[in-house]
Amino acid sequence: MKTLDVITVLDHFACTLLPVALQMNNGNMKDAVTDSYEGALEVLRQRKSFHSRALTELKIGEREIDAASFNEQIGRAAGYLRDNEE
């Protein structure tokens, strides 16, 4: 299983939301699965929005970058902020 695979991330979020969705749907598994995947898709949309905002804050622009590069940029920015505080 690749952790960067979008489907893997979607399934992970959906499985995390499934117990809550199952309780909200009074045990109806079909509706619970549908609701958990809809919730997971919304999580991914919000996640993309936050990543776009972070890229803008880092002045990288609107271009797409891979997750490893993004994490590296965030790490450098965090180190830069810490250095400026001292």
C-alpha positions, -999 to +999 in steps of 0.1 A: +000+000+000+014+034-010+007+061+015+008+088-012-019+071-033-050+092-033-074+063-031-055+049-001-059+083+016-096+084+007-102+049+021-083+058+052-105+088+059-137+069+050-128+041+074-121+066+101-155+083+096-174+050+093-182+044+130-197+079+133-216+075+100-229+041+111-242+056+144-258+086+126-276+062+102-289+039+129-269+009+118-278+012+081-245+001+065-252+012+030-261+048+040-232+048+065-206+039+038-221+065+015-219+092+041-184+082+052-171+085+017-188+118+011-173+130+043-139+117+033-141+135-001-149+168+018-119+162+040-097+158+009-112+190-007-104+209+025-070+194+027-063+206-009-075+241+000-052+243+030-022+230+009-030+257-017-030+284+010+002+271+024+019+272-011+006+308-015+020+318+019+054+302+010+052+322-023+056+290-043+026+299-064-002+279-079+019+251-094+015+215-082+043+199-062+047+164-048+041+157-011+078+152-003+087+186-018+058+202+000+070+188+033+105+199+026+093+235+019+072+235+051+102+222+071+125+250+057+099+276+064+094+264+100+132+265+105+134+300+090+106+312+114+124+297+144+157+313+134+140+347+131+124+344+166+158+340+182 
